[in-house]
Amino acid sequence: MGRLRPEEISSILKGAITDYENRVRTEEVGQVLEVGDGIARVHGLTNAMYDEILEFEDERGEKVSGIALNLEEDNVGVIVAGDDRHIREGSLVRRTERLPSIPVGPGILGRVVDALGRPMDGKGEIESEEQRPIEFKAPGIIRRQPVKQPLQTGLKAVDAMIPIGRGQRELIIGDRKTGKTAIVIDTIINQRDSNVKCVYVAIGQKDSSVVGVMNALEENEALDYTVIVNASAAQSATLQYLAPYAGAAIGEYFMYNGEDALVIFDDLSKHAIAYRQMMLLLRRPPGREAYPGDVFYLHSRLLERAAKLSDDAGGGSLTALPIVETKAGDISSYIPTNVISITDGQIYLDSDLFNSGQRPAIDTGNSVSRVGSSAQIKAMKNIAGTLRLDLNQFRELQSFAQFGSDLDRATQRTLARGERLTAILRQSERDVYPVEEQVAVIFAASEGYLDDVEPDDVPDWERQFRDYLKDSHGEVLDSLREEQELSDDNRGKLEEAIKGFNENYEPETTSLVNVSDEDDEDESEDGASENGSGEES
Amino acid sequence: MSAVSTYAEALFEAAREREELEDTLNNLREFVNALEENEELQLFFFGTQVAEREKRRVIDQLTEGMTDSTTNFLKVLSDNGRAESLEDVVRRYEDLVKDHMGRVEVRLTTAVELSGETLNRVKDRLGKILEGKEVILETDVAPDLVGGAVFSFGGQRVDGSVRGQLLSLRDSMLERGAV
């Protein structure tokens, strides 16, 4: 319900009075045959169209909307998007001749809405001039161009090893409590200065988790350019099914206006489950794992809407980061394989890594980005190559080294380097930083300037080094940022800075008490972010 | 084609040959109503506890005086284990019969009771609008319409009531949300 607009009332009333005599409403109606579990079968409505919104008039005289999904010979199968408890057999259903749509535009930024664009945050009506249909055809090949511009996540492990480009679809996959949501929240926070509009779609989650996300974004001043579409577990399967399409529609508005947008689907496994529920209740035949036959199309048509538009089409982009939850690391079950094959790569999070303290727990061996280095700045490209190589060698040797036999010096050196590199890829939550600083830090590690630092001291080294760079060698960062290249000049300056820093570097000497204190703090922070249950403590 | 329409069409053809379309329809309606009201009958008809022979015998008794088509149809339905779609089939059959007879049922809802004369006038007008169809008028009184009338026929609803106008006035004044 909107509010009354005084200036419009008189004109409406006048119109009503002038054509009072011939104002007869003709509508197409049907009757409810049966209703329950969010599904209704309706008799009549022979002209109803697929995906059309139908309006139920329930017992209390209130209007509840539904969407026609099954057009059968003598009845229509409808999914009800709202409270179906007051709809009765024989209740009136009318056609609206409208498709489901959602308000879009700059006015929706900073808001929390449901899958139909109704505000949920108590901040009043959403101001938007435009409506976009929730289902929209993805742009075709003529209107696209290859992904070439990076979307910086602010996470070293991702930006260096699995770069994401604007317009790319990168799957984030892993077991429960491996930090999947943490990665996307950090990515949103890192868009602070990049003018990328973000849409976070929560599907089938606890409302409390969504509040957590909202608060995290608000604290980091990221809510102003973000929309949260919330279809929580308490809402109907219909709304959970619609939510990702609604999120994509909000993102598309920015893309088609030549801007960059990022949309996150958290998560698509629950989306598939909601869809399965509806389809089984609508008596569509079940297939593998009881999912309906079109569950692949369900996700492929959604993710195809992410695109980098050609310059003629405005050059906007919509990046999609779908999340899929696996059970016990099984990425070969139905939904994960589907989404892996649709997306342009995946970030695989491993619970063993997570528990061993490697966070973000990205399994760099199993994670790929099919767009690859075209989504990286040159400087990062230069150093990422050696980083990947060194890490691969390290992983090979690591299993060897476990036999504990004597190792030659070269092997020991590779192992030591690998440990530092692994340590440098750690990053605590909400601690995203710009790509030029990432380049400086990774450069130092892969060039061996950290070989004398104990692996446990690496985070401390990294923190002090970044402060030192910003304070005393701001010009190196500036030129890296501007040239985006590790030219000989930059390389020289950077090496000099690192050497200068290493001469005076001393690990912060803390008493044992302090160390454990700090560790505890770190861990509880990490735990709280992803799960709130603090299971590590 | 769904099972429901297959049965409905078969019944329609059979009843047409025997020229008992309408009687069959009335009989079946009667049976469906009886089913709705009588729990025992439901248990008997939808249940699987009664032996088939027994079931047929009871159906014979229940439908005594009804048309052959009705009796046979109910038997076939129960023999083929399709008893639960009886209502759907009857509904579809009803549509087929009405279509065949060129008959339109119009439900007229008014705020006050209409006089016989007015009703006849309405019927005449409707007959002219719905060319070539026989109009069966069912009337209804609903004081909350305030004034005017609402016509419903075959999936269409023409709302010329004061209530309907007030409602649409309210809708246009309140800028309604997305859905």
Interface residues (C-beta under 8 A of the other chain):
Chain A: M1 G2 R3 L4 R5 E8 I9 I12 L13 A16 Y20 R23 V24 R25 T26 E27 E28 V29 G30 H43 G44 L45 T46 N47 I53 S65 E72 E73 D74 N75 A81 R94 R98 P100 S101 I102 P103 L116 G117 R118 Q131
Chain B: M1 S2 V4 S5 D88 R91 R92 D95 S152 G154 G155 Q156 R157 V158 D159 G160 G164 Q165 S168 L169 S172 M173 L174 E175 R176 G177 A178 V179
